[in-house]
């Protein structure tokens, strides 16, 4: 494609940029990676895009954009959309060519799909006529539709099953939902079909009473209709967006799409994994034909075929701490429970008991001498509260209701050696039956038909 025939200007391809250092050029390319617009250290807003063209899919050019307003920056909205650049300056960074977009530069964004319309959906004010560019936009669309694109191999790529709190990493995942969880604070909910590692909780047992573990990272529970759209197997990672991103949800319109998040971080909070979308984080939209997406879908399918809804961390054939009354029932996840359309019912799950309320066995009895306590349960998909009535507590503990005996069994459930200060909890996986009934918009859960193994 000879872009010099586009009209007046110094048109170059990505492959030609090393020969145009310190020059102002015009370009036409496909957006393969983007950051999210944010405030720069100066008075401007900025964003970084990476583009390629038909001079080679292995050559990517970084383009730095600056503008006095956030709306004046490009906002690509689709996979492999096309951008036209006028009067950008070619420089060099980390020994590679790059382009910079300034006040005198112009851009236009086009749908990357092979559609009849060649009207840009976003363009800079004052940009000159684009009529001469239509043919070349169509040619680039055609080339894109017949060219195989791939996220490529990253030495820093991890699955959710392998995440840690040590380093930045890349994550190929599906963005299930984007939400403003509090005033100006945005969160992504992402999934790749695998289970994040279970976390040991370093906390005082007594803190469960005075500083109860949260059920989720987000300040307020998601509406049920949103939860209903989520996959029921595999961890859904909450990714908190850096507060420097203004109106993030309006500039990140990529819900229900596969992406590669680059330079993501993870932390743990109250025994839950939390991703951090920093100013260094970039995203690359992926098609479902991308090899990395196919791999994630295959792994998820194989996992369901081999393990069903059993958490990946559970070792098959391992000694069980508890037994349940309906052994023949299939296992379900806690997210299955939360999303069940039934008004009442019961499910068999494999969970970890991460907290109790009250915290100590001697406080489990009410003044009337009846057992009443609340357990906090978790699996890779969710965390819930489930209550234990007197009858179900007697069934669980096997009739041996001396304080010391109940205390010993609860310590086994919680994965602690001794009650006391700064006890480390690493709860084992246990099976249990969880019954529920709906009360208005929420469900009340209770443990039933579950006992310690003989």
C-alpha positions as CSV (number, residue, x, y, z in Angstrom):
1,X,0.0,0.0,0.0
2,X,1.6,3.2,-1.1
3,X,0.4,5.8,1.5
4,X,2.4,8.6,-0.2
5,X,-0.6,8.7,-2.6
6,X,-2.9,9.6,0.3
7,X,-2.3,13.2,-0.5
8,X,-0.1,16.0,0.8
9,X,2.2,15.1,3.7
10,X,5.1,12.9,4.6
11,X,3.4,9.4,4.8
12,X,5.5,6.6,6.3
13,X,4.9,3.0,7.5
14,X,5.9,1.7,10.9
15,X,8.8,-0.2,9.2
16,X,10.1,3.1,7.8
17,X,10.1,5.1,11.1
18,X,13.8,4.4,11.9
19,X,14.6,6.5,8.8
20,X,12.6,9.5,9.9
21,X,13.9,10.2,13.4
22,X,13.2,13.8,14.5
23,X,10.9,14.3,11.6
24,X,7.2,15.1,11.4
25,X,5.2,12.5,9.5
26,X,1.7,11.2,8.7
27,X,0.7,7.5,9.4
28,X,-2.1,5.1,9.1
29,X,-2.1,2.1,11.5
30,X,-4.1,-0.5,13.5
31,X,-4.4,0.0,17.3
32,X,-3.2,-3.2,19.0
33,X,-2.7,-2.0,22.5
34,X,-3.8,1.0,24.6
35,X,-3.5,2.6,28.0
36,X,-6.4,4.5,29.6
37,X,-6.3,8.3,29.4
38,X,-5.1,10.0,32.7
39,X,-3.6,13.2,34.0
40,X,0.1,13.6,33.2
41,X,2.6,15.2,35.6
42,X,2.1,18.5,33.8
43,X,-1.1,20.3,32.8
44,X,-2.1,17.9,30.1
45,X,-3.8,14.5,29.9
46,X,-2.0,11.6,28.2
47,X,-2.5,8.1,26.8
48,X,-0.2,5.6,25.0
49,X,-1.2,3.5,22.0
50,X,0.7,0.9,20.1
51,X,0.0,0.5,16.4
52,X,1.0,-1.8,13.5
53,X,0.4,-1.7,9.8
54,X,0.9,-3.9,6.7
55,X,4.6,-3.4,6.8
56,X,4.7,-6.3,9.4
57,X,2.8,-7.6,12.4
58,X,6.0,-8.0,14.3
59,X,6.7,-4.3,14.3
60,X,4.8,-2.2,16.8
61,X,5.1,1.6,17.2
62,X,4.4,3.3,20.5
63,X,2.5,6.6,20.1
64,X,2.4,9.1,23.0
65,X,-0.6,11.4,23.0
66,X,-1.0,14.7,25.0
67,X,-4.0,17.0,25.1
68,X,-5.3,19.7,27.4
69,X,-8.6,17.8,27.8
70,X,-9.2,14.1,28.3
71,X,-11.9,14.1,25.6
72,X,-9.3,15.3,23.1
73,X,-7.4,12.0,23.4
74,X,-8.1,9.0,21.2
75,X,-10.5,6.4,22.7
76,X,-10.3,3.2,20.6
77,X,-13.5,1.3,21.1
78,X,-13.1,-1.9,19.1
79,X,-10.6,-4.7,18.4
80,X,-8.1,-3.6,15.7
81,X,-9.6,-0.2,15.1
82,X,-7.7,2.0,12.6
83,X,-6.1,5.3,13.5
84,X,-4.9,8.0,11.1
85,X,-2.2,10.3,12.4
86,X,-1.1,13.6,10.9
87,X,2.0,15.6,12.0
88,X,3.3,13.3,14.6
89,X,7.0,13.5,15.5
90,X,9.2,10.4,15.3
91,X,11.7,10.1,18.2
92,X,13.4,7.2,19.9
93,X,12.9,5.6,23.4
94,X,14.7,2.6,24.8
95,X,16.5,2.2,21.5
96,X,13.2,1.9,19.6
97,X,11.3,4.4,17.4
98,X,8.3,6.1,18.9
99,X,5.9,8.8,17.9
100,X,4.6,11.8,19.8
101,X,1.3,13.6,19.3
102,X,1.3,17.3,20.2
103,X,-1.1,20.3,19.9
104,X,-0.4,20.7,16.2
105,X,-1.1,17.0,15.5
106,X,-4.3,15.4,14.4
107,X,-5.9,12.0,14.5
108,X,-9.0,10.2,13.3
109,X,-10.3,6.8,14.5
110,X,-12.2,4.3,12.3
111,X,-14.0,1.1,12.9
112,X,-11.5,-1.7,12.2
113,X,-14.2,-4.1,10.9
114,X,-14.8,-4.6,7.2
115,X,-18.0,-2.5,7.0
116,X,-19.2,-0.2,4.3
117,X,-19.0,3.0,6.3
118,X,-15.6,4.8,6.4
119,X,-16.7,7.7,8.6
120,X,-14.4,8.2,11.6
121,X,-16.1,7.8,15.0
122,X,-13.7,10.2,16.6
123,X,-11.5,12.8,15.2
124,X,-9.4,15.8,16.2
125,X,-10.9,19.3,15.8
126,X,-9.5,21.0,12.7
127,X,-8.4,17.9,10.9
128,X,-8.2,18.3,7.1
129,X,-10.3,16.4,4.6
130,X,-10.3,12.6,5.0
131,X,-11.8,11.7,1.7
132,X,-8.5,10.7,0.1
133,X,-7.9,8.3,3.0
134,X,-11.0,6.2,2.6
135,X,-9.5,3.8,0.1
136,X,-6.5,3.1,2.3
137,X,-8.7,2.6,5.3
138,X,-10.6,0.0,3.4
139,X,-7.3,-1.6,2.2
140,X,-6.0,-1.8,5.8
141,X,-9.3,-3.3,6.9
142,X,-9.0,-6.0,4.3
143,X,-5.4,-6.7,5.2
144,X,-6.4,-6.9,8.9
145,X,-9.3,-9.3,8.1
146,X,-7.0,-11.7,6.3
147,X,-4.0,-11.5,8.7
148,X,-3.6,-13.6,11.8
149,X,-3.0,-11.5,15.0
150,X,-2.0,-13.0,18.3
151,X,-1.2,-11.6,21.7
152,X,2.2,-13.3,21.4
153,X,4.3,-14.9,24.1
154,X,5.1,-12.9,27.3
155,X,7.7,-13.9,29.8
156,X,5.6,-12.3,32.4
157,X,2.2,-13.9,31.6
158,X,0.5,-15.7,34.5
159,X,-2.9,-17.4,35.0
160,X,-4.9,-16.5,38.0
161,X,-4.0,-19.9,39.3
162,X,-0.3,-18.7,39.5
163,X,-0.6,-15.1,40.7
164,X,1.5,-13.7,43.6
165,X,2.1,-10.4,45.3
166,X,5.7,-10.1,44.3
167,X,5.9,-8.7,40.7
168,X,4.1,-7.0,37.8
169,X,2.6,-9.6,35.5
170,X,0.5,-10.0,32.3
171,X,-2.9,-11.5,32.4
172,X,-5.0,-12.8,29.5
173,X,-8.6,-12.6,30.8
174,X,-12.2,-11.8,30.0
175,X,-13.5,-8.5,31.4
176,X,-16.9,-9.5,32.8
177,X,-17.9,-6.2,34.3
178,X,-16.7,-2.6,34.9
179,X,-18.3,-0.7,37.8
180,X,-17.9,2.5,39.8
181,X,-17.8,0.8,43.3
182,X,-17.7,4.1,45.1
183,X,-17.4,7.8,44.2
184,X,-14.7,8.1,41.6
185,X,-13.3,4.6,42.3
186,X,-13.7,2.0,39.5
187,X,-13.2,-1.7,39.5
188,X,-12.8,-4.4,36.8
189,X,-14.1,-7.9,37.3
190,X,-11.9,-10.3,35.3
191,X,-11.8,-14.1,34.8
192,X,-9.6,-16.6,33.0
193,X,-11.3,-19.9,34.1
194,X,-8.7,-20.9,36.8
195,X,-8.8,-20.7,40.6
196,X,-6.6,-18.2,42.4
197,X,-4.5,-19.8,45.1
198,X,-6.1,-20.0,48.6
199,X,-4.5,-17.6,51.1
200,X,-3.4,-18.2,54.6
201,X,-4.8,-15.6,57.0
202,X,-2.5,-14.1,59.5
203,X,-5.0,-12.7,62.1
204,X,-6.0,-13.0,65.7
205,X,-8.9,-15.4,66.2
206,X,-10.7,-12.8,68.3
207,X,-10.6,-10.3,65.3
208,X,-13.3,-12.4,63.6
209,X,-15.7,-11.1,66.3
210,X,-14.6,-7.4,66.4
211,X,-13.3,-7.0,62.9
212,X,-15.3,-9.3,60.7
213,X,-13.8,-10.5,57.4
214,X,-15.5,-8.8,54.5
215,X,-17.4,-11.0,52.0
216,X,-15.9,-9.2,49.0
217,X,-13.4,-6.5,48.0
218,X,-16.1,-4.1,46.6
219,X,-17.7,-1.9,49.2
220,X,-21.2,-2.9,48.2
221,X,-22.4,-6.2,46.8
222,X,-23.0,-6.4,43.1
223,X,-26.6,-6.5,42.0
224,X,-27.9,-10.1,41.5
225,X,-28.5,-9.5,37.8
226,X,-24.8,-8.8,37.3
227,X,-23.7,-11.8,39.3
228,X,-26.0,-14.0,37.2
229,X,-23.9,-13.1,34.1
230,X,-20.7,-14.3,35.7
231,X,-19.2,-17.8,35.1
232,X,-19.9,-20.1,38.0
233,X,-16.4,-21.8,38.1
234,X,-13.1,-20.0,38.5
235,X,-12.0,-17.0,40.4
236,X,-13.3,-13.6,39.4
237,X,-10.5,-11.2,40.3
238,X,-11.5,-7.7,41.4
239,X,-9.1,-5.2,39.9
240,X,-9.1,-1.8,41.6
241,X,-8.3,1.1,39.2
242,X,-5.8,3.8,40.2
243,X,-7.7,6.8,41.4
244,X,-5.8,9.1,38.9
245,X,-8.0,7.7,36.1
246,X,-10.9,10.1,35.8
247,X,-14.2,8.7,34.7
248,X,-12.5,5.4,34.0
249,X,-15.7,3.6,33.0
250,X,-16.5,6.1,30.3
251,X,-13.1,5.6,28.7
252,X,-12.8,1.8,29.1
253,X,-15.7,0.4,27.2
254,X,-14.5,-3.1,26.9
255,X,-16.8,-5.2,29.2
256,X,-17.5,-8.7,28.0
257,X,-14.3,-8.8,25.9
258,X,-11.0,-10.7,26.1
259,X,-8.0,-8.6,26.8
260,X,-4.3,-9.0,27.8
261,X,-3.7,-6.7,30.8
262,X,0.0,-5.8,30.8
263,X,1.8,-4.7,34.0
264,X,-0.9,-5.7,36.4
265,X,-0.2,-6.1,40.2
266,X,-1.9,-8.1,42.9
267,X,-2.2,-7.7,46.6
268,X,-4.1,-9.6,49.3
269,X,-6.7,-8.0,51.5
270,X,-8.6,-9.8,54.3
271,X,-7.7,-13.1,52.7
272,X,-8.9,-12.0,49.3
273,X,-7.0,-11.4,46.1
274,X,-7.1,-7.8,44.7
275,X,-5.6,-6.7,41.4
276,X,-4.2,-3.2,40.9
277,X,-4.6,-1.3,37.6
278,X,-1.8,1.2,37.8
279,X,-0.6,3.9,35.5
280,X,1.8,1.4,34.1
281,X,-1.0,-1.0,33.1
282,X,-2.0,-1.3,29.4
283,X,-4.6,-3.5,27.7
284,X,-4.7,-5.3,24.4
285,X,-8.1,-6.3,23.0
286,X,-8.1,-9.9,21.8
287,X,-10.4,-11.9,19.6
288,X,-11.7,-15.3,20.7
289,X,-9.5,-16.8,17.8
290,X,-6.3,-15.6,19.5
291,X,-4.2,-18.5,20.6
292,X,-3.9,-17.3,24.2
293,X,-7.7,-17.0,24.5
294,X,-8.2,-20.4,22.9
295,X,-5.7,-21.8,25.5
296,X,-7.6,-20.3,28.4
297,X,-10.9,-21.6,27.1
298,X,-9.4,-25.1,26.6
299,X,-8.0,-25.1,30.1
300,X,-11.3,-24.2,31.5
301,X,-13.1,-26.8,29.5
302,X,-10.6,-29.5,30.6
303,X,-10.9,-28.5,34.2
304,X,-14.7,-28.9,34.1
305,X,-14.5,-32.2,32.4
306,X,-11.9,-33.6,34.9
307,X,-12.9,-31.9,38.2
308,X,-16.3,-30.5,37.7
309,X,-16.9,-27.8,40.3
310,X,-14.4,-29.0,42.8
311,X,-11.7,-26.3,43.6
312,X,-8.4,-27.0,41.8
313,X,-6.5,-26.8,45.1
314,X,-8.4,-29.9,46.4
315,X,-6.2,-33.0,46.2
316,X,-8.3,-36.0,44.9
317,X,-8.4,-38.9,47.4
318,X,-7.1,-36.8,50.3
319,X,-8.4,-37.6,53.8
320,X,-11.7,-35.8,54.4
321,X,-12.4,-33.9,57.6
322,X,-16.2,-33.9,57.2
323,X,-18.9,-36.0,55.6
324,X,-22.3,-35.0,54.2
325,X,-25.7,-36.7,54.1
326,X,-26.2,-36.6,50.4
327,X,-23.0,-38.2,49.0
328,X,-24.5,-38.8,45.6
329,X,-25.2,-35.1,44.9
330,X,-22.9,-33.2,42.5
331,X,-20.7,-30.5,44.0
332,X,-21.6,-26.9,43.3
333,X,-19.8,-23.6,43.9
334,X,-20.8,-20.8,46.2
335,X,-21.5,-18.6,43.2
336,X,-24.0,-21.3,42.1
337,X,-25.7,-20.8,45.5
338,X,-25.7,-17.0,45.2
339,X,-27.2,-17.1,41.7
340,X,-29.7,-20.0,42.2
341,X,-33.2,-19.0,41.0
342,X,-34.7,-21.3,43.7
343,X,-36.5,-19.7,46.7
344,X,-35.1,-22.4,48.9
345,X,-33.0,-25.5,48.6
346,X,-29.6,-27.1,49.4
347,X,-26.3,-27.7,47.7
348,X,-23.2,-29.7,48.4
349,X,-20.0,-27.6,48.3
350,X,-16.3,-27.8,49.0
351,X,-15.3,-24.8,51.0
352,X,-12.9,-23.4,53.6
353,X,-14.1,-22.1,57.0
354,X,-12.2,-18.9,57.4
355,X,-14.0,-17.3,60.4
356,X,-16.6,-18.0,63.1
357,X,-18.8,-15.7,65.1
358,X,-18.7,-15.8,68.0
359,X,-15.0,-16.6,67.9
360,X,-14.6,-19.0,70.8
361,X,-16.4,-22.2,71.5
362,X,-17.4,-21.2,75.0
363,X,-19.5,-18.4,73.5
364,X,-21.4,-20.6,71.0
365,X,-24.2,-21.2,73.4
366,X,-27.1,-18.7,73.8
367,X,-28.4,-17.9,77.4
368,X,-31.0,-20.6,76.8
369,X,-28.3,-23.2,76.2
370,X,-28.8,-23.5,72.5
371,X,-26.0,-23.4,69.9
372,X,-26.1,-20.5,67.5
373,X,-23.1,-19.4,65.4
374,X,-22.2,-18.0,62.1
375,X,-19.5,-19.4,59.8
376,X,-17.7,-17.5,57.1
377,X,-17.2,-19.9,54.1
378,X,-15.2,-19.4,51.0
379,X,-14.3,-21.2,47.8
380,X,-12.6,-19.8,44.6
381,X,-15.8,-18.1,43.4
382,X,-17.2,-16.3,46.5
383,X,-17.4,-15.9,50.2
384,X,-20.6,-16.2,52.2
385,X,-22.0,-16.3,55.8
386,X,-23.7,-19.5,56.8
387,X,-25.5,-20.1,60.1
388,X,-25.4,-23.2,62.3
389,X,-28.5,-23.9,64.3
390,X,-28.5,-26.0,67.5
391,X,-29.7,-29.2,65.8
392,X,-27.2,-28.9,63.0
393,X,-24.4,-28.1,65.5
394,X,-25.2,-31.2,67.5
395,X,-25.1,-33.2,64.2
396,X,-21.8,-31.6,63.1
397,X,-20.0,-32.1,66.4
398,X,-21.3,-35.6,66.9
399,X,-23.0,-35.1,70.2
400,X,-19.8,-34.4,72.0
401,X,-20.6,-30.9,73.1
402,X,-18.0,-30.2,75.9
403,X,-16.3,-26.9,75.3
404,X,-12.9,-28.4,74.9
405,X,-14.1,-31.0,72.3
406,X,-16.0,-28.4,70.3
407,X,-13.0,-26.1,70.5
408,X,-10.7,-28.8,69.1
409,X,-13.0,-29.5,66.2
410,X,-13.4,-25.8,65.4
411,X,-9.6,-25.4,65.4
412,X,-9.4,-28.2,62.8
413,X,-12.0,-26.5,60.6
414,X,-10.2,-23.1,60.9
415,X,-6.7,-24.6,60.3
416,X,-5.2,-23.2,63.5
417,X,-3.1,-24.9,66.2
418,X,-4.1,-22.9,69.2
419,X,-6.5,-20.0,69.9
420,X,-4.4,-17.0,70.8
421,X,-2.8,-13.9,69.5
422,X,-1.5,-13.7,66.0
423,X,-2.6,-17.3,65.1
424,X,-2.0,-18.1,61.5
425,X,-5.1,-19.7,59.8
426,X,-4.7,-22.0,56.8
427,X,-8.2,-23.6,56.7
428,X,-8.4,-27.1,55.0
429,X,-11.0,-27.8,52.3
430,X,-14.1,-29.5,53.7
431,X,-17.3,-30.7,52.2
432,X,-20.6,-29.5,53.6
433,X,-24.3,-29.1,52.7
434,X,-25.5,-25.6,52.6
435,X,-29.3,-24.9,52.7
436,X,-30.8,-21.6,51.9
437,X,-34.0,-19.6,51.8
438,X,-34.7,-16.3,50.2
439,X,-35.7,-13.3,52.4
440,X,-36.5,-10.4,50.1
441,X,-33.6,-9.6,47.7
442,X,-31.0,-11.6,49.7
443,X,-30.5,-15.3,50.6
444,X,-29.9,-16.7,54.1
445,X,-27.6,-19.7,54.2
446,X,-27.2,-22.4,56.8
447,X,-25.1,-25.5,57.3
448,X,-27.0,-28.8,57.4
449,X,-26.5,-32.6,57.1
450,X,-22.8,-32.2,57.7
451,X,-20.7,-34.0,60.4
452,X,-17.1,-34.5,61.3
453,X,-15.7,-37.8,59.8
454,X,-15.3,-40.6,62.3
